[in-house]
Amino acid sequence: MGPQDISRALRRIAHEIVERNRGPDRLIVLGIHTRGVPLAARLAKFLTEIEGTPVPHGSLDVAMYRDDLDTRPTTPLGRTEIPEPIAGQTVVLVDDVLYTGRTIRAALDALTDLGRPGTVQLAVLVDRGHRELPIRADYVGKNLPTAASQRVAVRLDEIDGTEAVVIEGLAAVDTPEGEEGDA
């Protein structure tokens, strides 16, 4: 996906959010650190353009809520910035890639520590499959089936200075039994 594809996907998601929620009232858009934060800001901008009403957006750091702290490299803590109380609101969580579902589980735990939203919805730029938890996105920019050995890298101007979604790594090649593959 290039810059235009990313923008088009986010604009489509914004329209879907407006349609499903019958407008932007009581919406709060929260990006999950790191790349979900600029995506949430862009999504809030598109929602505001569509409806003419400012849509509050902020960020959610889930680092301390993860269940894989012992297996992941240490990441610096981000800031959780909630623009207004979430109680009774419709919170749209935004992330770059939905994979195992563990980040979203951590986000739900972090969110409930901040209050009790009326509804939580999930918007992701890319859904690559391979879920380990029963979590599903409400809004998906692009479904990109991948091999478990591959990685989906989202690069955003605000963080990386470039804009793209790329699949990294080679997919495992299935070969008939007894033959060796070139992969």
Buried (B, 14 or more C-beta within 10 A) or exposed (E): BEEEBBBBBBBBBBBBBBEEBEEBEEBBBBBBBBBBBBBBBBBBBBBBEBBEEEBBBBBBBBBEBBEEEEEEEEEEEBEBEBBEEBEEBBBBBBBBBBBBBBBBBBBBBBBEEBEEBEEBBBBBBBBBEBBEEEBEBBBBBBEBEBBEEBBBBBBBEEEEEEBBBEBEEEEEEEEEEEEEEEE
